[in-house]
Amino acid sequence: TSVHWHGILLPFYMDGVPYVNTPPIFPGESFTYKFKVRQNGTFWYHS
């Protein structure tokens, strides 16, 4: 699992495409997404 963001400017390795640019988050593991929000508006994300 991962989180995939739409429209949010963030580091490429947090984009949420497992095995492409983001390591997958396996059951029982966690990953903290920490980045500066550089724009405002309405955006969405999904896992």
Secondary structure, 3 states (H helix, E strand, C coil): CCCEEECCCCCHHHCCCECCCECCCCCCCCCCCCCCCCCCCCCEEEC
